[in-house]
Amino acid sequence: MPTLTRRNLSLASGMAAAVALSAAALIAFSAEASPAPEPGTLAPDFSGTTTDGETVSLSDFDGKTVVLEWTNDGCPFVQKHYAEPPMNMQSLQVDDAAGDDVVWLQIISSAPGKQGHVSGDEAEAINEGRDAAPDHVILDPSGDIGRLYDAKTTPHMFVIRGDQQVAYAGAIDSIRSARVEDIAKADNYVREALAAVEASEPVEVASSKPYGCSVKY
């Protein structure tokens, strides 16, 4: 039987402490992380400050369909969908999400010093320059709202029913590229989800893997 020396005991104690610290770190990380809201589940409520300095909450729009769009104007994938033509994101905002029963919330979760971080005035100027028409632009430099929804990419899209249930979560469409020419060939999941919700029908593709640039937390 091997003899336990003072050195062996010291090493064993050190390893045990390291394992305990690692486990504690994992538990702490798990406690802070939020799982991504899945279709059919209740969308997490949140409050955020808009570019106008107004505070809005998801619960403010109870009874209405809400679209969440994570964006970063420096991301090539975002630039693809805002390109003129075909103005893919703008047409969703103006045509498919038009009317009093749909609210479009654009969310910017880029941290200070990171790509896509802008002031309220800068965000408004960017949208004006590309003829974008979200109902509200929410500045989320802390990343709290982004992490609450486990937003991974720009764009990352959510469609939420009037009863606050998630109807769709994932990519804007079916072709994972930054090429503008792919827009016409893709299935636009957000457009399809909005049409299904308006018709009170099930969403055929209720989730997909988002693609784009990573959110710059």
C-alpha positions in Angstrom: 0.0 0.0 0.0 1.5 3.4 -1.0 2.5 5.7 1.9 0.8 9.1 2.1 3.6 11.7 2.5 3.1 15.3 3.5 3.7 16.3 -0.2 1.0 13.8 -1.4 -1.5 15.1 1.1 -0.7 18.7 0.1 -1.2 17.9 -3.6 -4.5 16.0 -2.9 -5.8 19.0 -0.9 -4.9 21.4 -3.6 -6.6 19.2 -6.3 -9.7 19.0 -4.1 -9.8 22.7 -3.6 -9.5 23.3 -7.4 -12.3 20.9 -8.2 -14.5 22.6 -5.6 -13.7 26.0 -7.0 -14.4 24.8 -10.6 -17.7 23.3 -9.5 -18.7 26.5 -7.7 -17.9 28.5 -10.8 -20.0 26.2 -13.0 -22.9 26.4 -10.6 -22.6 30.2 -10.6 -22.5 30.4 -14.4 -25.5 28.1 -14.7 -27.4 30.3 -12.3 -26.8 33.4 -14.3 -27.5 31.9 -17.7 -31.0 32.0 -19.1 -32.2 29.3 -21.4 -33.5 30.5 -24.8 -37.3 31.0 -24.8 -38.8 28.2 -26.9 -41.9 28.3 -29.1 -45.0 27.6 -27.1 -43.5 29.0 -23.8 -44.1 32.3 -22.2 -41.8 35.0 -23.4 -39.8 36.6 -20.5 -41.0 40.1 -19.7 -38.4 42.8 -19.7 -38.1 46.6 -19.5 -35.7 48.7 -21.6 -34.9 52.3 -22.5 -35.6 53.4 -26.0 -33.6 55.8 -28.1 -36.3 58.4 -27.1 -35.5 57.9 -23.4 -38.8 56.1 -22.9 -39.1 53.0 -20.8 -41.0 50.2 -22.5 -41.8 46.7 -21.3 -42.9 43.6 -23.2 -46.0 43.5 -21.0 -47.0 47.0 -22.4 -48.0 45.2 -25.6 -50.2 42.5 -24.1 -52.7 41.5 -26.7 -50.5 42.5 -29.7 -48.0 40.5 -31.7 -44.4 41.6 -30.9 -41.4 41.1 -33.1 -37.9 41.2 -31.4 -35.0 41.9 -33.7 -31.4 41.9 -32.4 -29.3 44.2 -34.6 -25.8 45.6 -35.1 -25.3 48.0 -38.0 -21.6 46.9 -38.4 -22.5 43.2 -39.0 -22.4 42.1 -42.7 -25.4 39.8 -42.1 -27.5 42.7 -40.8 -26.3 44.8 -43.8 -27.4 42.1 -46.1 -31.0 42.2 -44.9 -31.1 46.1 -44.8 -29.5 46.4 -48.3 -31.3 48.6 -50.8 -32.6 46.8 -52.8 -34.2 44.5 -51.7 -34.8 46.1 -48.3 -35.7 42.8 -46.8 -35.9 43.8 -43.1 -37.6 47.1 -44.0 -40.3 45.3 -45.9 -41.0 43.1 -43.0 -41.3 46.1 -40.7 -43.4 48.2 -43.1 -45.5 45.6 -44.8 -45.7 42.4 -42.9 -45.7 44.0 -39.4 -47.9 46.9 -40.4 -51.0 47.7 -38.4 -52.0 48.4 -34.8 -51.9 44.7 -33.8 -48.1 44.3 -34.4 -45.2 46.0 -32.5 -41.6 45.8 -33.8 -38.9 46.1 -31.2 -35.3 46.5 -32.4 -32.8 45.7 -29.7 -29.1 46.7 -29.6 -27.2 44.7 -27.1 -23.6 45.7 -28.1 -21.6 46.7 -25.1 -19.7 50.0 -24.9 -16.5 49.8 -27.0 -17.8 46.9 -29.0 -19.0 46.8 -32.6 -22.6 48.1 -33.0 -22.7 50.1 -29.8 -24.4 53.4 -30.5 -26.1 56.3 -28.8 -29.8 56.9 -29.2 -29.2 59.6 -31.7 -26.8 57.4 -33.7 -29.3 54.6 -33.8 -32.1 56.9 -35.0 -29.8 58.3 -37.7 -28.9 54.7 -38.9 -32.5 53.7 -39.2 -33.5 57.0 -40.9 -30.7 56.5 -43.5 -31.8 53.0 -44.4 -35.6 53.7 -44.2 -36.1 51.3 -41.3 -39.3 51.5 -39.4 -39.2 49.7 -36.0 -41.8 50.9 -33.5 -39.1 51.2 -30.8 -35.4 50.9 -30.7 -34.2 49.6 -27.3 -30.6 50.2 -26.1 -29.3 47.3 -24.1 -25.6 48.0 -23.5 -25.6 45.9 -20.3 -26.8 42.9 -22.4 -29.4 42.1 -19.8 -32.2 41.7 -22.3 -30.0 39.9 -24.8 -29.0 37.3 -22.2 -32.5 36.9 -20.9 -33.4 35.8 -24.4 -30.1 34.1 -25.1 -29.8 36.2 -28.2 -26.7 34.8 -30.0 -26.5 36.6 -33.4 -27.4 39.7 -35.3 -30.0 39.3 -36.6 -31.7 37.0 -34.1 -35.5 37.1 -34.4 -38.5 36.3 -32.1 -42.2 36.5 -32.9 -44.4 36.7 -29.8 -48.2 36.2 -29.8 -50.6 38.5 -28.1 -50.9 36.1 -25.2 -47.1 36.5 -24.7 -46.4 33.0 -26.0 -43.3 32.6 -28.3 -44.5 31.7 -31.8 -41.1 31.7 -33.5 -37.5 32.0 -32.5 -34.4 31.9 -34.7 -33.0 33.1 -38.0 -34.8 35.5 -40.3 -34.7 33.0 -43.2 -33.4 29.7 -44.4 -30.2 30.5 -46.2 -27.3 31.1 -43.8 -25.2 33.6 -45.8 -24.3 37.3 -46.0 -25.1 37.4 -49.8 -27.9 39.7 -50.8 -28.7 37.6 -53.8 -29.7 34.7 -51.5 -32.6 36.6 -50.0 -34.9 35.9 -53.0 -34.2 32.2 -52.8 -34.7 31.8 -49.1 -37.8 30.9 -47.0 -38.5 34.0 -44.9 -39.3 32.4 -41.5 -40.4 35.7 -39.9 -42.8 36.6 -42.7 -44.3 33.1 -42.5 -44.6 33.2 -38.7 -46.3 36.6 -38.9 -48.8 35.4 -41.5 -49.6 32.3 -39.4 -50.1 34.3 -36.2 -52.4 36.7 -38.0 -54.5 33.8 -39.3 -54.5 32.1 -35.9 -52.8 29.1 -37.3 -49.8 27.0 -36.1 -46.4 28.3 -37.3 -45.0 25.6 -39.6 -41.3 26.4 -38.9 -41.5 27.6 -35.3 -37.7 27.5 -34.6 -34.4 27.5 -36.5 -30.8 28.1 -35.7 -30.0 31.8 -35.9 -27.1 32.9 -38.1 -25.1 36.1 -38.3 -22.5 37.9 -36.2 -22.2 37.1 -32.6 -23.9 39.6 -30.3 -21.1 41.8 -28.9 -21.8 41.5 -25.2 
